[in-house]
Amino acid sequence: MVAGSPESGFMQSWDWSVFKEIEGYDVLRFGIFEGDTLCGGAIAYAFAAPIEAGMLALPDGPVLPWKAEKAPGYFRSLITALKKSPMGRQAVTVRIEPRLREMPSFLGSLVRAPIDLVPNETLEIRLGPEDGMLEQMKPKGRYNARLAERLGVKVKSSADTGDVHEFYFVLQQTARYQNFNVEPKSFFINLARCLFPQRARFAFARYRGMTLAAALSVRFGDTVTYLYGGHVPLFRSAMASYALHWHLLREAAQEGYRLYDFYGYASPDRPEHPYAGFSRFKEKFGGATVKRIGSYDLVLYDRLAGAALRILQTTG
């Protein structure tokens, strides 16, 4: 059901929830049934916080038939079930983030969250025959992908969880020279344990015996998502990153997927956005910009007052 819902994604998958449990999150799984028919549901992740006040987060969820007449009732039933659950009794906020492009009227009372759970703007490339994908690309993208091939850059995918060490080295080098934080290696070890080989895999672009670029992609529904990756600052003229993503596009198309999601994008009119630099690279592959509503909070104000009182009592 989740895989067939375009308004949802891999963070509502069972495999992803098992990964988050290993990472230490509390996980709630609910299905909405009419008789024996599953009509919707959600996987919620509980974020522990002091004084028993916290948040239930539903990235890529809930999963509902959003245009159906019963959608508002399903949503209310789901929230009621979440609030009554043992972990839900401690929550003061339920944060939702379905992959909707327009806000349904029945969610009008929710407030925009200060931080999105996942990027609310992305770049999606429609997959298909190689000629069609090349035609989508900008001239510079096509040239660089072909140049990398002529120079001898080789790209190989891997579902071997042991390759996490090679992948993490590339990610660390990228984080150092681009000045961003990266999750600990244990995060990727656990991710690989839960999602490989069916849901995820690595890819490595190598030149002269050196790994210059690497990616971790996730497969779910009709989409392959580029979730993590980077490149080391060596042999830039080899265009290893272009070879890497051209390989991923062709591989995903050959396996029958419909979309390649670059997972995070900032349009050219936002040059100060943290995604601005690598967004210009992603644009070389063509694709269409997708803007979603982002995260919204259902604030449980009756509980919020009690949480505030406990904070005052704790701080004296």
C-alpha positions as CSV (number, residue, x, y, z in Angstrom):
1,M,0.0,0.0,0.0
2,V,2.8,2.4,0.9
3,A,4.8,1.7,-2.2
4,G,1.8,2.3,-4.4
5,S,1.1,5.7,-2.8
6,P,2.7,8.7,-4.6
7,E,2.1,10.8,-1.6
8,S,4.3,8.6,0.6
9,G,7.9,7.3,0.4
10,F,10.5,5.0,1.9
11,M,10.5,6.5,5.4
12,Q,7.0,4.9,5.8
13,S,8.3,1.5,4.8
14,W,8.6,-1.3,7.3
15,D,12.4,-1.8,6.5
16,W,13.1,1.9,7.3
17,S,11.2,1.6,10.6
18,V,13.3,-1.4,11.6
19,F,16.4,0.6,10.8
20,K,15.2,3.5,13.0
21,E,14.4,1.1,15.8
22,I,18.0,-0.2,15.7
23,E,19.1,3.5,15.8
24,G,17.2,3.9,19.1
25,Y,13.9,5.4,18.1
26,D,10.5,4.2,19.4
27,V,8.3,3.2,16.5
28,L,4.5,3.1,16.3
29,R,2.8,1.3,13.4
30,F,-0.9,1.8,12.8
31,G,-3.2,0.6,10.0
32,I,-6.7,2.0,9.3
33,F,-9.1,-0.8,8.4
34,E,-12.6,-1.1,7.1
35,G,-13.5,-4.7,7.8
36,D,-10.5,-6.6,6.5
37,T,-9.5,-3.9,4.0
38,L,-6.4,-1.8,4.8
39,C,-7.3,1.8,3.8
40,G,-4.4,3.8,5.2
41,G,-2.1,4.1,8.1
42,A,1.2,5.5,9.4
43,I,4.5,4.7,10.9
44,A,5.4,7.2,13.6
45,Y,8.8,7.8,15.2
46,A,8.9,9.0,18.8
47,F,11.5,11.5,19.7
48,A,12.2,11.4,23.4
49,A,12.4,14.7,25.2
50,P,12.8,15.9,28.8
51,I,9.9,15.9,31.3
52,E,8.0,13.3,29.3
53,A,7.0,15.8,26.6
54,G,7.9,15.0,23.0
55,M,7.0,14.6,19.4
56,L,5.6,11.9,17.1
57,A,7.1,12.4,13.6
58,L,5.6,10.9,10.5
59,P,8.1,11.5,7.6
60,D,6.5,10.7,4.3
61,G,3.2,10.1,6.1
62,P,0.5,9.5,7.0
63,V,-0.5,7.2,4.2
64,L,-4.1,8.1,3.2
65,P,-6.3,8.1,0.1
66,W,-6.0,11.9,0.2
67,K,-8.7,12.7,-2.3
68,A,-11.3,10.3,-0.9
69,E,-14.3,11.6,1.0
70,K,-13.3,9.5,4.0
71,A,-9.7,10.9,4.2
72,P,-10.6,13.5,6.9
73,G,-12.2,10.8,9.0
74,Y,-9.3,8.5,8.5
75,F,-6.9,11.2,9.6
76,R,-8.9,12.0,12.8
77,S,-9.0,8.3,13.7
78,L,-5.3,7.9,13.2
79,I,-4.5,10.9,15.4
80,T,-6.8,9.5,18.1
81,A,-5.0,6.2,18.0
82,L,-1.6,7.9,18.1
83,K,-2.6,10.0,21.1
84,K,-3.9,7.0,23.0
85,S,-0.8,4.8,22.4
86,P,1.6,4.5,25.3
87,M,4.3,6.6,23.6
88,G,1.7,8.9,22.2
89,R,0.4,9.8,25.7
90,Q,3.7,11.7,26.2
91,A,3.6,13.7,22.9
92,V,2.7,17.3,22.7
93,T,3.2,17.5,18.9
94,V,2.4,15.2,15.9
95,R,4.5,16.3,12.9
96,I,3.3,15.0,9.5
97,E,4.9,15.3,6.1
98,P,3.1,13.5,3.3
99,R,4.5,14.2,-0.2
100,L,1.6,16.5,-1.1
101,R,2.0,19.4,-3.4
102,E,-1.2,21.2,-2.1
103,M,-2.5,21.4,1.4
104,P,-5.8,19.6,1.9
105,S,-8.5,21.8,3.5
106,F,-9.1,19.4,6.4
107,L,-5.5,20.0,7.5
108,G,-6.0,23.8,7.6
109,S,-5.7,24.0,11.4
110,L,-2.2,22.6,11.4
111,V,0.8,25.0,11.7
112,R,3.9,25.0,9.5
113,A,6.7,23.3,11.3
114,P,10.0,25.2,11.9
115,I,12.0,22.4,10.4
116,D,11.2,19.9,7.6
117,L,11.7,16.2,8.2
118,V,12.8,15.7,4.6
119,P,13.6,18.3,1.8
120,N,10.4,19.8,0.6
121,E,11.9,20.7,-2.8
122,T,13.6,18.2,-5.0
123,L,14.6,17.4,-8.5
124,E,13.1,14.3,-10.2
125,I,14.3,12.8,-13.4
126,R,11.9,10.7,-15.5
127,L,13.6,7.4,-16.4
128,G,13.4,5.5,-19.7
129,P,15.5,4.7,-22.7
130,E,19.1,6.1,-22.6
131,D,18.5,8.4,-25.6
132,G,15.6,10.0,-23.8
133,M,17.5,10.5,-20.6
134,L,20.4,12.0,-22.5
135,E,18.0,14.4,-24.2
136,Q,16.8,15.6,-20.9
137,M,20.3,16.5,-19.7
138,K,21.8,19.8,-20.3
139,P,24.7,19.9,-22.9
140,K,27.3,20.2,-20.2
141,G,25.9,17.2,-18.3
142,R,25.9,15.0,-21.4
143,Y,29.5,16.2,-22.3
144,N,30.9,15.5,-18.8
145,A,29.2,12.1,-18.5
146,R,30.7,11.0,-21.9
147,L,34.1,12.6,-21.0
148,A,34.3,10.5,-17.8
149,E,33.6,7.4,-19.9
150,R,36.3,8.3,-22.4
151,L,38.8,9.0,-19.6
152,G,38.2,5.5,-18.2
153,V,36.1,6.2,-15.1
154,K,34.4,2.9,-14.1
155,V,31.3,2.8,-12.0
156,K,30.1,-0.3,-10.1
157,S,27.1,-0.9,-7.8
158,S,27.4,-3.0,-4.7
159,A,25.0,-4.6,-2.2
160,D,27.8,-5.8,0.0
161,T,27.4,-4.3,3.4
162,G,31.1,-4.6,4.0
163,D,31.6,-1.7,1.4
164,V,30.2,0.7,4.0
165,H,33.8,1.5,5.0
166,E,34.8,2.6,1.5
167,F,31.6,4.6,1.2
168,Y,32.1,6.3,4.5
169,F,35.6,7.4,3.7
170,V,34.4,9.2,0.6
171,L,31.6,10.8,2.7
172,Q,34.0,11.9,5.4
173,Q,36.3,13.6,2.8
174,T,33.3,15.4,1.3
175,A,32.1,16.6,4.6
176,R,35.5,18.0,5.5
177,Y,36.1,20.1,2.4
178,Q,32.4,21.2,2.1
179,N,32.0,21.8,5.8
180,F,29.0,19.8,6.8
181,N,28.3,17.3,9.5
182,V,27.9,13.6,8.7
183,E,26.3,10.8,10.7
184,P,28.6,8.3,12.5
185,K,29.7,5.2,10.6
186,S,27.4,3.1,12.8
187,F,24.4,4.9,11.2
188,F,25.4,3.6,7.8
189,I,26.3,0.1,9.1
190,N,22.8,-0.2,10.6
191,L,21.2,1.2,7.4
192,A,23.0,-1.3,5.3
193,R,22.0,-4.2,7.6
194,C,18.3,-3.3,7.3
195,L,18.0,-2.1,3.7
196,F,20.5,-4.1,1.7
197,P,20.2,-5.7,-0.8
198,Q,16.5,-5.2,-1.6
199,R,16.0,-1.6,-0.7
200,A,19.4,0.0,-1.0
201,R,22.9,-0.3,-2.4
202,F,26.1,1.6,-2.9
203,A,27.8,2.8,-6.1
204,F,31.4,3.7,-6.6
205,A,33.1,5.7,-9.4
206,R,36.8,4.7,-9.7
207,Y,39.6,6.2,-11.7
208,R,43.2,4.9,-11.9
209,G,42.5,2.5,-9.1
210,M,41.1,5.2,-6.8
211,T,37.5,5.7,-5.6
212,L,36.6,9.3,-6.4
213,A,32.8,9.3,-5.9
214,A,30.3,7.2,-4.1
215,A,26.5,7.1,-3.6
216,L,24.0,5.4,-1.4
217,S,20.6,5.0,-3.2
218,V,17.3,3.7,-1.9
219,R,14.7,1.9,-4.0
220,F,11.0,2.1,-3.1
221,G,7.8,2.0,-5.1
222,D,8.6,3.4,-8.6
223,T,11.5,5.6,-7.4
224,V,15.2,5.4,-6.8
225,T,16.4,8.1,-4.4
226,Y,19.9,9.4,-4.1
227,L,20.1,9.6,-0.3
228,Y,23.8,10.1,0.5
229,G,27.0,10.5,-1.4
230,G,30.0,12.7,-2.3
231,H,33.3,12.8,-4.0
232,V,36.9,13.4,-2.9
233,P,38.7,16.5,-4.2
234,L,41.1,14.7,-6.5
235,F,41.2,14.4,-10.3
236,R,38.3,16.8,-10.8
237,S,38.8,16.7,-14.6
238,A,37.8,13.0,-14.6
239,M,34.2,14.0,-13.9
240,A,33.7,11.0,-11.7
241,S,30.4,12.4,-10.1
242,Y,28.9,12.7,-13.6
243,A,29.8,9.1,-14.4
244,L,28.4,8.0,-11.0
245,H,24.9,9.5,-11.5
246,W,24.7,8.6,-15.2
247,H,25.3,5.0,-14.1
248,L,22.6,5.2,-11.4
249,L,20.1,6.6,-13.9
250,R,20.8,3.9,-16.4
251,E,20.7,1.1,-13.8
252,A,17.4,2.4,-12.3
253,A,15.8,2.6,-15.8
254,Q,17.0,-0.9,-16.7
255,E,15.4,-2.3,-13.4
256,G,12.1,-0.7,-14.4
257,Y,11.9,2.2,-12.0
258,R,10.1,5.3,-13.2
259,L,11.8,8.2,-11.3
260,Y,15.2,9.2,-10.0
261,D,14.9,11.5,-7.0
262,F,17.9,13.7,-6.3
263,Y,16.5,14.3,-2.8
264,G,17.1,18.0,-2.0
265,Y,17.3,20.9,-4.4
266,A,17.4,24.7,-4.3
267,S,16.4,26.8,-7.3
268,P,18.8,29.3,-8.8
269,D,16.9,32.2,-7.2
270,R,18.1,31.1,-3.7
271,P,21.9,31.3,-4.0
272,E,22.3,31.5,-0.2
273,H,20.5,28.1,0.4
274,P,22.7,25.3,1.8
275,Y,21.8,23.2,-1.2
276,A,22.7,25.8,-3.8
277,G,26.1,24.5,-4.7
278,F,25.3,20.9,-5.4
279,S,21.9,21.9,-6.9
280,R,23.7,23.5,-9.8
281,F,25.4,20.1,-10.4
282,K,22.1,18.2,-10.2
283,E,20.5,20.5,-12.8
284,K,23.0,19.2,-15.4
285,F,21.0,16.0,-15.5
286,G,17.7,17.8,-16.4
287,G,14.5,16.7,-14.6
288,A,11.6,18.6,-13.1
289,T,11.5,20.6,-9.9
290,V,9.0,19.3,-7.4
291,K,7.8,21.4,-4.5
292,R,5.8,19.8,-1.6
293,I,4.0,21.3,1.3
294,G,6.7,20.4,3.8
295,S,6.2,19.5,7.5
296,Y,3.2,20.6,9.5
297,D,2.5,20.3,13.2
298,L,-0.6,19.2,15.1
299,V,0.0,20.8,18.4
300,L,-1.8,19.2,21.4
301,Y,-2.3,22.4,23.3
302,D,-3.9,20.8,26.3
303,R,-0.7,18.8,26.8
304,L,1.5,21.7,26.0
305,A,0.3,23.6,29.0
306,G,1.1,20.6,31.3
307,A,4.6,20.3,29.7
308,A,5.3,24.0,30.3
309,L,4.3,23.7,33.9
310,R,6.6,20.7,34.4
311,I,9.5,22.7,32.9
312,L,8.9,25.5,35.3
313,Q,8.8,23.1,38.2
314,T,12.0,21.3,37.1
315,T,13.9,24.6,36.6
316,G,12.8,25.9,40.0
